Amino acid sequence: MSEQYTGMAIGVFELDSECACFVALDAAAKAADVKIQAVERNRLSAGACVKMRGTVSNVNAAMEAALRTAEPLSKIVSHTIIAAPSEETETAIRMTINK
């Protein structure tokens, strides 16, 4: 599974509502050619974190759409884009999926 994302940028956003995460990731996937790598539930609250992959320009466009959609629905806890994740970063990302 992880090899299919090699060389791709990663966009990560976290919201305080899992439901809002699904609405935002739907907007992201419709706005640009990105693959949703994971949705991880926040163990301490009702929120979730979404990881999406693609080219830098597609991840940027998808992130803009996701955040614009999420803003009236939920608190945006955090968001970032890593254009070229290092192998160490990729390892850490893989470690958090399905945990």
C-alpha positions as CSV (number, residue, x, y, z in Angstrom):
1,M,0.0,0.0,0.0
2,S,2.6,2.6,1.0
3,E,4.7,2.1,-2.3
4,Q,1.8,3.6,-4.3
5,Y,2.4,6.9,-2.5
6,T,6.1,7.1,-3.1
7,G,7.2,10.5,-4.4
8,M,3.8,12.1,-3.8
9,A,3.1,15.2,-1.7
10,I,1.0,14.7,1.4
11,G,-1.7,17.0,2.7
12,V,-2.9,16.5,6.3
13,F,-5.8,18.3,8.0
14,E,-7.4,17.7,11.3
15,L,-10.9,18.8,12.4
16,D,-12.7,18.5,15.7
17,S,-15.6,16.6,14.0
18,E,-15.2,13.3,12.2
19,C,-18.4,14.0,10.3
20,A,-17.0,17.3,9.0
21,C,-13.8,15.5,8.0
22,F,-15.8,13.3,5.6
23,V,-17.6,16.3,4.1
24,A,-14.3,18.1,3.7
25,L,-12.4,15.1,2.2
26,D,-15.3,14.6,-0.2
27,A,-14.8,18.3,-1.3
28,A,-11.1,17.7,-1.6
29,A,-11.4,14.6,-3.7
30,K,-13.8,16.3,-6.0
31,A,-11.7,19.5,-6.4
32,A,-8.4,17.8,-7.4
33,D,-6.8,14.5,-8.4
34,V,-5.8,13.3,-4.9
35,K,-5.9,9.9,-3.2
36,I,-7.2,9.8,0.3
37,Q,-4.6,7.7,2.2
38,A,-6.2,7.6,5.6
39,V,-8.8,9.0,7.9
40,E,-7.7,8.6,11.5
41,R,-10.1,9.1,14.4
42,N,-8.8,11.3,17.2
43,R,-8.8,9.1,20.3
44,L,-9.3,11.9,22.8
45,S,-12.2,13.7,21.1
46,A,-14.7,13.5,18.3
47,G,-12.3,14.8,15.7
48,A,-10.3,13.1,12.9
49,C,-7.3,13.6,10.7
50,V,-7.3,13.1,7.0
51,K,-4.1,12.3,4.9
52,M,-4.3,12.9,1.2
53,R,-1.7,12.3,-1.5
54,G,-1.0,13.7,-5.0
55,T,1.1,16.2,-6.8
56,V,1.9,19.4,-4.9
57,S,-0.5,21.5,-7.1
58,N,-3.4,18.9,-6.6
59,V,-2.8,18.6,-2.9
60,N,-2.8,22.4,-2.6
61,A,-6.1,22.7,-4.5
62,A,-7.6,19.9,-2.5
63,M,-6.5,21.4,0.8
64,E,-8.0,24.7,-0.1
65,A,-11.4,23.1,-1.0
66,A,-11.3,21.0,2.2
67,L,-10.6,23.9,4.5
68,R,-13.1,26.2,2.8
69,T,-15.8,23.4,3.2
70,A,-14.9,22.6,6.8
71,E,-14.7,26.2,8.1
72,P,-18.5,26.6,8.7
73,L,-18.9,23.0,10.0
74,S,-16.0,22.5,12.4
75,K,-13.0,23.9,14.1
76,I,-9.9,23.4,12.0
77,V,-7.4,22.0,14.5
78,S,-4.4,21.9,12.1
79,H,-3.4,21.5,8.5
80,T,-0.2,21.2,6.5
81,I,1.3,20.1,3.2
82,I,4.6,18.4,2.8
83,A,5.8,18.6,-0.8
84,A,8.4,15.9,-0.7
85,P,8.2,13.8,2.5
86,S,11.5,12.2,3.5
87,E,11.8,8.4,4.0
88,E,11.7,9.0,7.7
89,T,8.5,11.0,7.4
90,E,7.0,8.3,5.2
91,T,7.9,5.7,7.9
92,A,6.2,7.8,10.6
93,I,3.1,8.3,8.4
94,R,2.8,4.6,7.8
95,M,3.1,3.9,11.6
96,T,0.1,6.0,12.4
97,I,-2.3,4.5,9.9
98,N,-4.8,2.1,11.3
99,K,-3.7,2.8,14.9
